[in-house]
Amino acid sequence: MNLRYTRSEGLRAMGGFSLGVGLLISLLNLGTNPQPGGLVLAGLLVLTGLGLRLEAAIVEPRDQRRPDLPLDR
């Protein structure tokens, strides 16, 4: 089991979480009384999530070239 946690894995997880929360907010907001503040927040979260996922895709090849760090650090 590889215990190393790379930067791209963290970015991908945070991007997925941000996307999920943004879409959930937009669905809940559309089901009730739509207010522009909730939709703006949902839009910002979705754009942030897409940006983080894109950055993770760009950073991933560099993370794979990095040699495994010793676990005793």
N, C-alpha and C positions, 0 to 999 in steps of 0.2 A: 504494500500500500504506500503510495506516495503522499507524504504529509506536507509537501510544499504547496503553498497557496500563492498562485501567481496574480499579478496585477490584472490581467485580462479576465480571470475568473471572477474577481471582485467587481470589476466594472460590468461584466455581463449580468451578474446577480442583481446588482443595484439597478441596472437599466431595466431588467425584467420586472423588478418590484415597482419601479416608477411607472412603467407602462401599465401594469396591472391596476395600480391605484388610480391612475389617471382615467383609465377606461371605466373603472368602477364608479368613480365620482361622476363621470359624464352620464352613465346609465342611470344612476340614482337621481341625478339632477333632471334628466329628461322625463323620468317617470313622475316626478312631483312638479311643483311650480318652478319652471325654469328661471333661474336668475343668472345674469351675466357674470357675476363674480365666481360662481362655481364652475361655469364653463371655461372661464379664463384660466382658473387654477388647473382644471383637468387638461386643458390644452398645453399649458406650460409643463405639466408633469409628463405628458406624452412626448412632447418635443425633447425634454431632458432625457427621458428613457431611450428614445431613438438615438440621440447623440451619444449616450454612454455605450449603447450596444455597438454603434459604429466605431467608436474609439476602441472598444475591446477587440473588434475584428481587425483593426489596424495594428494594435499592439501585440496581438497573439503570436505572430511569427517571431517577433523578438524574444518573447517569453520562452518559446520552444527551443531557441538556440542557446539559451542560458543554461549552463551546466547545473546539475542538481547541487544545492547547497547542503553542507553537512548538517545533520539534525542536532548536533551538540552546541550550536550557537545560542 
